């Protein structure tokens, strides 16, 4: 599960006894998303297949819902208002 977490959320990589620090981005860092809590993330429907692919690869369970985002969430997710 640690590797799944790293793939989704990224991690800080330390080398040479913490002398050098590098941030390795995860999928959630590279797509518009809103993280609400541990394991709760809102993403765009078009990005769902990318997320499902990684989750299935590691054999984890998940649930998804269609929600109606408010104005602030719409801006953060870079959605077009219709």
C-alpha positions in Angstrom: 0.0 0.0 0.0 2.9 2.3 0.6 3.8 2.3 -3.1 0.2 3.1 -4.1 0.2 6.0 -1.7 3.5 7.3 -3.2 2.1 6.9 -6.7 -1.0 8.9 -5.9 0.2 11.6 -3.5 4.0 11.8 -4.2 6.7 11.9 -1.6 9.9 13.6 -0.4 13.1 11.9 -1.4 16.2 12.4 0.8 19.7 11.4 -0.2 23.2 11.7 1.3 21.9 11.6 4.9 19.2 14.2 4.3 21.6 16.6 2.7 19.6 16.8 -0.5 15.8 16.9 -0.6 13.7 16.4 -3.7 9.9 16.3 -4.1 8.6 13.5 -6.3 5.1 14.3 -7.5 2.3 11.8 -7.6 -0.7 11.6 -9.9 -2.8 13.8 -7.7 -0.1 16.5 -7.9 -0.3 16.4 -11.7 -4.1 16.6 -12.2 -6.5 19.3 -11.0 -7.8 17.8 -7.7 -9.1 18.7 -4.2 -8.0 16.6 -1.3 -10.5 16.6 1.6 -9.1 14.1 3.9 -7.2 10.9 4.2 -8.2 8.9 1.0 -10.9 11.4 -0.1 -10.1 13.3 -3.3 -12.3 15.1 -5.8 -11.1 14.9 -9.4 -12.5 15.6 -12.8 -14.4 12.8 -14.5 -12.0 12.9 -17.4 -9.1 12.1 -15.1 -10.9 9.1 -13.4 -9.5 6.5 -15.8 -5.9 7.5 -14.9 -6.7 7.1 -11.2 -8.5 3.8 -11.6 -5.6 2.4 -13.6 -3.2 2.9 -10.7 -5.6 1.7 -8.1 -6.4 -1.5 -10.0 -2.6 -2.1 -10.5 -2.1 -2.3 -6.8 -5.4 -4.2 -6.1 -6.9 -1.6 -3.8 -10.6 -1.0 -3.3 -12.3 2.3 -4.1 -15.6 4.0 -4.5 -16.5 6.9 -6.7 -19.5 9.2 -6.8 -20.6 11.9 -9.2 -20.9 15.2 -7.3 -21.9 18.7 -8.2 -19.0 21.0 -7.2 -19.6 24.5 -5.9 -18.0 27.6 -7.5 -14.7 27.5 -5.7 -14.3 23.8 -6.4 -15.2 24.4 -10.1 -12.3 26.9 -10.3 -9.8 24.6 -8.5 -10.7 21.7 -10.7 -10.5 23.9 -13.8 -14.0 23.0 -15.0 -15.9 24.9 -17.6 -19.2 26.4 -16.4 -22.1 25.5 -18.7 
